[in-house]
Amino acid sequence: MANEFLYEDHGRPRPDAMVDMKFITKDCLLSNKWIYKLISQGRFPKPIKLGRMSRWRAADYYAWRDSHSVSAE
């Protein structure tokens, strides 16, 4: 049985999944302080607040990450 969290075509969460800061910092290798600085500068998607928790739509996070990826040419 496939993990319902993962989008099978790419090995990443489904676009409609919610990801947390731990996932983001592990995936992009930036600290949570740096991510929040980018948010305050309008350079990173704002989180969706669920009570005291912050979550991001995986599609929003990956759109940001893919627009900042460096290609090795």
FIDRENDO-577775 format. One record per residue: z, x, y of N, C-alpha, C, O in turn; residue number from 1. Coordinates in Angstrom, 1 decimal, padded with zeros to 4 digits. Layout:
N
<pt n_Z="Z" n_X="X" n_Y="Y" ca_Z="Z" ca_X="X" ca_Y="Y" c_Z="Z" c_X="X" c_Y="Y" o_Z="Z" o_X="X" o_Y="Y" i="NUM"/>
...
! end
This chain:
73
<pt n_Z="000.0" n_X="000.8" n_Y="-001.2" ca_Z="000.0" ca_X="000.0" ca_Y="000.0" c_Z="000.0" c_X="000.9" c_Y="001.2" o_Z="000.8" o_X="001.8" o_Y="001.3" i="1"/>
<pt n_Z="-000.9" n_X="000.6" n_Y="002.2" ca_Z="-001.0" ca_X="001.4" ca_Y="003.4" c_Z="000.1" c_X="001.1" c_Y="004.4" o_Z="000.7" o_X="000.0" o_Y="004.4" i="2"/>
<pt n_Z="000.5" n_X="002.1" n_Y="005.1" ca_Z="001.6" ca_X="001.9" ca_Y="006.1" c_Z="001.0" c_X="001.0" c_Y="007.2" o_Z="000.0" o_X="001.4" o_Y="007.8" i="3"/>
<pt n_Z="001.7" n_X="-000.1" n_Y="007.5" ca_Z="001.2" ca_X="-001.0" ca_Y="008.5" c_Z="001.2" c_X="-000.5" c_Y="009.9" o_Z="000.5" o_X="-001.0" o_Y="010.8" i="4"/>
<pt n_Z="002.0" n_X="000.6" n_Y="010.1" ca_Z="002.1" ca_X="001.2" ca_Y="011.5" c_Z="000.8" c_X="002.1" c_Y="011.8" o_Z="000.5" o_X="002.2" o_Y="012.9" i="5"/>
<pt n_Z="000.2" n_X="002.6" n_Y="010.7" ca_Z="-000.9" ca_X="003.6" ca_Y="011.0" c_Z="-002.3" c_X="002.9" c_Y="010.9" o_Z="-002.5" o_X="001.9" o_Y="010.2" i="6"/>
<pt n_Z="-003.1" n_X="003.3" n_Y="011.8" ca_Z="-004.5" ca_X="002.8" ca_Y="011.9" c_Z="-005.3" c_X="003.7" c_Y="010.9" o_Z="-005.4" o_X="004.9" o_Y="011.2" i="7"/>
<pt n_Z="-005.8" n_X="003.1" n_Y="009.8" ca_Z="-006.3" ca_X="003.9" ca_Y="008.7" c_Z="-007.5" c_X="004.8" c_Y="009.1" o_Z="-007.7" o_X="005.8" o_Y="008.5" i="8"/>
<pt n_Z="-008.3" n_X="004.4" n_Y="010.1" ca_Z="-009.5" ca_X="005.1" ca_Y="010.5" c_Z="-009.2" c_X="006.5" c_Y="011.1" o_Z="-009.9" o_X="007.4" o_Y="010.9" i="9"/>
<pt n_Z="-008.0" n_X="006.6" n_Y="011.8" ca_Z="-007.8" ca_X="007.8" ca_Y="012.5" c_Z="-006.4" c_X="008.5" c_Y="012.2" o_Z="-006.2" o_X="009.6" o_Y="012.7" i="10"/>
<pt n_Z="-005.6" n_X="007.9" n_Y="011.3" ca_Z="-004.3" ca_X="008.5" ca_Y="011.0" c_Z="-003.4" c_X="008.4" c_Y="012.2" o_Z="-002.4" o_X="009.1" o_Y="012.2" i="11"/>
<pt n_Z="-003.6" n_X="007.5" n_Y="013.1" ca_Z="-002.7" ca_X="007.3" ca_Y="014.2" c_Z="-002.2" c_X="005.9" c_Y="014.2" o_Z="-002.8" o_X="005.0" o_Y="013.5" i="12"/>
<pt n_Z="-001.2" n_X="005.5" n_Y="015.0" ca_Z="-000.7" ca_X="004.1" ca_Y="015.0" c_Z="-001.8" c_X="003.2" c_Y="015.4" o_Z="-002.7" o_X="003.6" o_Y="016.2" i="13"/>
<pt n_Z="-001.7" n_X="002.0" n_Y="014.9" ca_Z="-002.7" ca_X="000.9" ca_Y="015.4" c_Z="-002.6" c_X="000.8" c_Y="016.9" o_Z="-001.6" o_X="001.1" o_Y="017.5" i="14"/>
<pt n_Z="-003.7" n_X="000.4" n_Y="017.5" ca_Z="-003.8" ca_X="000.3" ca_Y="019.0" c_Z="-002.7" c_X="-000.6" c_Y="019.6" o_Z="-002.3" o_X="-000.4" o_Y="020.7" i="15"/>
<pt n_Z="-002.4" n_X="-001.7" n_Y="018.8" ca_Z="-001.4" ca_X="-002.6" ca_Y="019.3" c_Z="000.1" c_X="-002.3" c_Y="018.9" o_Z="001.0" o_X="-003.0" o_Y="019.3" i="16"/>
<pt n_Z="000.3" n_X="-001.1" n_Y="018.3" ca_Z="001.6" ca_X="-000.7" ca_Y="017.9" c_Z="002.4" c_X="-000.2" c_Y="019.1" o_Z="001.7" o_X="000.2" o_Y="020.1" i="17"/>
<pt n_Z="003.7" n_X="-000.3" n_Y="019.1" ca_Z="004.5" ca_X="000.2" ca_Y="020.2" c_Z="005.1" c_X="001.6" c_Y="019.7" o_Z="005.6" o_X="001.7" o_Y="018.6" i="18"/>
<pt n_Z="005.0" n_X="002.6" n_Y="020.6" ca_Z="005.5" ca_X="003.9" ca_Y="020.3" c_Z="006.6" c_X="004.3" c_Y="021.2" o_Z="006.6" o_X="003.8" o_Y="022.4" i="19"/>
<pt n_Z="007.5" n_X="005.1" n_Y="020.8" ca_Z="008.7" ca_X="005.5" ca_Y="021.6" c_Z="008.5" c_X="006.9" c_Y="022.1" o_Z="007.6" o_X="007.6" o_Y="021.8" i="20"/>
<pt n_Z="009.5" n_X="007.3" n_Y="023.0" ca_Z="009.4" ca_X="008.6" ca_Y="023.6" c_Z="009.5" c_X="009.7" c_Y="022.5" o_Z="008.8" o_X="010.7" o_Y="022.7" i="21"/>
<pt n_Z="010.3" n_X="009.5" n_Y="021.5" ca_Z="010.3" ca_X="010.5" ca_Y="020.4" c_Z="009.0" c_X="010.8" c_Y="019.8" o_Z="008.6" o_X="011.9" o_Y="019.6" i="22"/>
<pt n_Z="008.2" n_X="009.7" n_Y="019.6" ca_Z="006.9" ca_X="009.8" ca_Y="019.0" c_Z="006.0" c_X="010.6" c_Y="020.0" o_Z="005.2" o_X="011.5" o_Y="019.6" i="23"/>
<pt n_Z="006.0" n_X="010.2" n_Y="021.3" ca_Z="005.2" ca_X="010.8" ca_Y="022.3" c_Z="005.4" c_X="012.3" c_Y="022.5" o_Z="004.5" o_X="013.1" o_Y="022.5" i="24"/>
<pt n_Z="006.7" n_X="012.6" n_Y="022.6" ca_Z="007.0" ca_X="014.1" ca_Y="022.8" c_Z="006.7" c_X="014.9" c_Y="021.6" o_Z="006.3" o_X="016.1" o_Y="021.7" i="25"/>
<pt n_Z="006.8" n_X="014.4" n_Y="020.4" ca_Z="006.4" ca_X="015.1" ca_Y="019.2" c_Z="004.9" c_X="015.2" c_Y="019.1" o_Z="004.4" o_X="016.3" o_Y="018.7" i="26"/>
<pt n_Z="004.2" n_X="014.2" n_Y="019.6" ca_Z="002.7" ca_X="014.2" ca_Y="019.5" c_Z="002.1" c_X="015.1" c_Y="020.5" o_Z="001.1" o_X="015.8" o_Y="020.2" i="27"/>
<pt n_Z="002.5" n_X="015.0" n_Y="021.8" ca_Z="001.9" ca_X="015.8" ca_Y="022.8" c_Z="002.6" c_X="017.1" c_Y="023.2" o_Z="002.1" o_X="017.8" o_Y="024.0" i="28"/>
<pt n_Z="003.7" n_X="017.3" n_Y="022.6" ca_Z="004.5" ca_X="018.5" ca_Y="022.9" c_Z="005.0" c_X="018.7" c_Y="024.3" o_Z="005.1" o_X="019.9" o_Y="024.8" i="29"/>
<pt n_Z="005.1" n_X="017.6" n_Y="025.0" ca_Z="005.7" ca_X="017.7" ca_Y="026.4" c_Z="007.2" c_X="017.1" c_Y="026.3" o_Z="007.4" o_X="016.3" o_Y="025.4" i="30"/>
<pt n_Z="008.0" n_X="017.6" n_Y="027.1" ca_Z="009.4" ca_X="017.1" ca_Y="027.1" c_Z="009.5" c_X="015.7" c_Y="027.7" o_Z="008.6" o_X="015.2" o_Y="028.4" i="31"/>
<pt n_Z="010.6" n_X="014.9" n_Y="027.4" ca_Z="010.7" ca_X="013.6" ca_Y="027.9" c_Z="010.9" c_X="013.7" c_Y="029.5" o_Z="010.4" o_X="012.8" o_Y="030.2" i="32"/>
<pt n_Z="011.5" n_X="014.7" n_Y="030.0" ca_Z="011.6" ca_X="014.9" ca_Y="031.4" c_Z="010.3" c_X="015.0" c_Y="032.1" o_Z="010.0" o_X="014.4" o_Y="033.2" i="33"/>
<pt n_Z="009.4" n_X="015.8" n_Y="031.5" ca_Z="008.0" ca_X="015.9" ca_Y="032.0" c_Z="007.3" c_X="014.6" c_Y="032.0" o_Z="006.6" o_X="014.3" o_Y="032.9" i="34"/>
<pt n_Z="007.4" n_X="013.9" n_Y="030.9" ca_Z="006.7" ca_X="012.6" ca_Y="030.8" c_Z="007.2" c_X="011.6" c_Y="031.9" o_Z="006.4" o_X="011.0" o_Y="032.5" i="35"/>
<pt n_Z="008.5" n_X="011.6" n_Y="032.1" ca_Z="009.0" ca_X="010.7" ca_Y="033.2" c_Z="008.6" c_X="011.2" c_Y="034.5" o_Z="008.4" o_X="010.3" o_Y="035.4" i="36"/>
<pt n_Z="008.4" n_X="012.5" n_Y="034.7" ca_Z="007.9" ca_X="013.0" ca_Y="036.0" c_Z="006.5" c_X="012.5" c_Y="036.2" o_Z="006.1" o_X="012.0" o_Y="037.3" i="37"/>
<pt n_Z="005.7" n_X="012.6" n_Y="035.1" ca_Z="004.3" ca_X="012.1" ca_Y="035.2" c_Z="004.3" c_X="010.6" c_Y="035.5" o_Z="003.4" o_X="010.1" o_Y="036.3" i="38"/>
<pt n_Z="005.2" n_X="009.8" n_Y="034.9" ca_Z="005.2" ca_X="008.4" ca_Y="035.2" c_Z="005.5" c_X="008.1" c_Y="036.6" o_Z="004.9" o_X="007.3" o_Y="037.3" i="39"/>
<pt n_Z="006.5" n_X="008.9" n_Y="037.2" ca_Z="006.9" ca_X="008.7" ca_Y="038.6" c_Z="005.7" c_X="009.0" c_Y="039.5" o_Z="005.6" o_X="008.5" o_Y="040.7" i="40"/>
<pt n_Z="004.8" n_X="009.9" n_Y="039.1" ca_Z="003.7" ca_X="010.3" ca_Y="039.9" c_Z="002.5" c_X="009.4" c_Y="039.6" o_Z="001.4" o_X="009.6" o_Y="040.2" i="41"/>
<pt n_Z="002.6" n_X="008.4" n_Y="038.7" ca_Z="001.5" ca_X="007.6" ca_Y="038.4" c_Z="000.4" c_X="008.2" c_Y="037.6" o_Z="-000.7" o_X="007.8" o_Y="037.5" i="42"/>
<pt n_Z="000.8" n_X="009.3" n_Y="036.8" ca_Z="-000.2" ca_X="010.0" ca_Y="036.0" c_Z="000.0" c_X="009.8" c_Y="034.5" o_Z="-000.6" o_X="010.5" o_Y="033.7" i="43"/>
<pt n_Z="000.9" n_X="008.9" n_Y="034.2" ca_Z="001.2" ca_X="008.5" ca_Y="032.8" c_Z="001.4" c_X="007.0" c_Y="032.7" o_Z="002.0" o_X="006.5" o_Y="033.7" i="44"/>
<pt n_Z="001.0" n_X="006.3" n_Y="031.7" ca_Z="001.3" ca_X="004.9" ca_Y="031.6" c_Z="002.7" c_X="004.5" c_Y="031.7" o_Z="003.6" o_X="005.2" o_Y="031.2" i="45"/>
<pt n_Z="003.0" n_X="003.5" n_Y="032.5" ca_Z="004.4" ca_X="003.0" ca_Y="032.6" c_Z="004.9" c_X="002.4" c_Y="031.3" o_Z="004.1" o_X="001.8" o_Y="030.6" i="46"/>
<pt n_Z="006.1" n_X="002.6" n_Y="030.9" ca_Z="006.6" ca_X="002.0" ca_Y="029.7" c_Z="006.8" c_X="000.5" c_Y="029.8" o_Z="006.9" o_X="-000.1" o_Y="030.9" i="47"/>
<pt n_Z="006.8" n_X="-000.1" n_Y="028.7" ca_Z="007.2" ca_X="-001.5" ca_Y="028.5" c_Z="008.7" c_X="-001.5" c_Y="028.2" o_Z="009.1" o_X="-001.0" o_Y="027.2" i="48"/>
<pt n_Z="009.5" n_X="-002.2" n_Y="029.0" ca_Z="011.0" ca_X="-002.2" ca_Y="028.8" c_Z="011.3" c_X="-003.3" c_Y="027.9" o_Z="011.0" o_X="-004.5" o_Y="028.1" i="49"/>
<pt n_Z="012.0" n_X="-003.0" n_Y="026.8" ca_Z="012.5" ca_X="-004.0" ca_Y="025.8" c_Z="014.1" c_X="-003.8" c_Y="025.8" o_Z="014.6" o_X="-003.0" o_Y="025.1" i="50"/>
<pt n_Z="014.7" n_X="-004.6" n_Y="026.7" ca_Z="016.1" ca_X="-004.3" ca_Y="026.9" c_Z="016.3" c_X="-003.0" c_Y="027.6" o_Z="015.7" o_X="-002.8" o_Y="028.6" i="51"/>
<pt n_Z="017.0" n_X="-002.1" n_Y="027.0" ca_Z="017.2" ca_X="-000.7" ca_Y="027.5" c_Z="016.2" c_X="000.2" c_Y="026.9" o_Z="016.2" o_X="001.4" o_Y="027.3" i="52"/>
<pt n_Z="015.4" n_X="-000.2" n_Y="026.0" ca_Z="014.4" ca_X="000.7" ca_Y="025.3" c_Z="013.1" c_X="000.7" c_Y="026.1" o_Z="012.7" o_X="-000.3" o_Y="026.7" i="53"/>
<pt n_Z="012.5" n_X="001.9" n_Y="026.0" ca_Z="011.2" ca_X="002.0" ca_Y="026.6" c_Z="010.2" c_X="002.3" c_Y="025.5" o_Z="010.4" o_X="003.1" o_Y="024.6" i="54"/>
<pt n_Z="009.1" n_X="001.5" n_Y="025.5" ca_Z="008.1" ca_X="001.7" ca_Y="024.5" c_Z="006.7" c_X="001.6" c_Y="025.2" o_Z="006.6" o_X="001.1" o_Y="026.3" i="55"/>
<pt n_Z="005.7" n_X="002.3" n_Y="024.6" ca_Z="004.4" ca_X="002.3" ca_Y="025.1" c_Z="003.4" c_X="001.7" c_Y="024.1" o_Z="003.6" o_X="001.9" o_Y="022.9" i="56"/>
<pt n_Z="002.4" n_X="001.0" n_Y="024.5" ca_Z="001.4" ca_X="000.6" ca_Y="023.6" c_Z="000.6" c_X="001.8" c_Y="023.2" o_Z="000.3" o_X="002.7" o_Y="024.0" i="57"/>
<pt n_Z="000.4" n_X="002.0" n_Y="021.9" ca_Z="-000.3" ca_X="003.2" ca_Y="021.3" c_Z="-001.6" c_X="003.3" c_Y="022.0" o_Z="-002.0" o_X="004.5" o_Y="022.2" i="58"/>
<pt n_Z="-002.3" n_X="002.2" n_Y="022.2" ca_Z="-003.7" ca_X="002.3" ca_Y="022.9" c_Z="-003.6" c_X="003.0" c_Y="024.2" o_Z="-004.4" o_X="003.8" o_Y="024.6" i="59"/>
<pt n_Z="-002.5" n_X="002.6" n_Y="025.0" ca_Z="-002.4" ca_X="003.2" ca_Y="026.4" c_Z="-002.0" c_X="004.7" c_Y="026.3" o_Z="-002.6" o_X="005.5" o_Y="027.0" i="60"/>
<pt n_Z="-001.1" n_X="005.0" n_Y="025.4" ca_Z="-000.8" ca_X="006.4" ca_Y="025.2" c_Z="-002.0" c_X="007.3" c_Y="024.7" o_Z="-002.2" o_X="008.3" o_Y="025.3" i="61"/>
<pt n_Z="-002.7" n_X="006.8" n_Y="023.7" ca_Z="-003.8" ca_X="007.6" ca_Y="023.2" c_Z="-005.0" c_X="007.7" c_Y="024.3" o_Z="-005.7" o_X="008.7" o_Y="024.3" i="62"/>
<pt n_Z="-005.2" n_X="006.6" n_Y="025.1" ca_Z="-006.2" ca_X="006.7" ca_Y="026.1" c_Z="-005.8" c_X="007.8" c_Y="027.1" o_Z="-006.7" o_X="008.6" o_Y="027.5" i="63"/>
<pt n_Z="-004.5" n_X="007.9" n_Y="027.5" ca_Z="-004.0" ca_X="009.0" ca_Y="028.3" c_Z="-004.2" c_X="010.3" c_Y="027.7" o_Z="-004.8" o_X="011.3" o_Y="028.3" i="64"/>
<pt n_Z="-003.8" n_X="010.5" n_Y="026.4" ca_Z="-003.8" ca_X="011.7" ca_Y="025.7" c_Z="-005.3" c_X="012.2" c_Y="025.5" o_Z="-005.6" o_X="013.4" o_Y="025.7" i="65"/>
<pt n_Z="-006.1" n_X="011.3" n_Y="025.1" ca_Z="-007.5" ca_X="011.6" ca_Y="024.9" c_Z="-008.2" c_X="012.1" c_Y="026.2" o_Z="-009.2" o_X="012.9" o_Y="026.1" i="66"/>
<pt n_Z="-007.8" n_X="011.5" n_Y="027.3" ca_Z="-008.4" ca_X="011.9" ca_Y="028.6" c_Z="-007.9" c_X="013.2" c_Y="029.1" o_Z="-008.5" o_X="013.8" o_Y="030.0" i="67"/>
<pt n_Z="-006.9" n_X="013.7" n_Y="028.5" ca_Z="-006.3" ca_X="015.0" ca_Y="028.8" c_Z="-006.5" c_X="016.1" c_Y="027.8" o_Z="-005.9" o_X="017.2" o_Y="027.9" i="68"/>
<pt n_Z="-007.2" n_X="015.8" n_Y="026.7" ca_Z="-007.3" ca_X="016.8" ca_Y="025.7" c_Z="-008.3" c_X="017.9" c_Y="026.1" o_Z="-009.3" o_X="017.6" o_Y="026.8" i="69"/>
<pt n_Z="-008.0" n_X="019.1" n_Y="025.6" ca_Z="-008.9" ca_X="020.2" ca_Y="025.9" c_Z="-009.7" c_X="020.5" c_Y="024.7" o_Z="-009.2" o_X="020.7" o_Y="023.6" i="70"/>
<pt n_Z="-011.0" n_X="020.6" n_Y="024.9" ca_Z="-011.9" ca_X="020.9" ca_Y="023.7" c_Z="-012.0" c_X="022.4" c_Y="023.6" o_Z="-012.1" o_X="023.1" o_Y="024.6" i="71"/>
<pt n_Z="-012.0" n_X="022.9" n_Y="022.4" ca_Z="-012.2" ca_X="024.3" ca_Y="022.1" c_Z="-013.7" c_X="024.6" c_Y="022.0" o_Z="-014.3" o_X="024.3" o_Y="020.9" i="72"/>
<pt n_Z="-014.3" n_X="025.1" n_Y="023.0" ca_Z="-015.8" ca_X="025.4" ca_Y="022.9" c_Z="-016.0" c_X="026.8" c_Y="023.0" o_Z="-017.2" o_X="027.3" o_Y="023.0" i="73"/>
! end
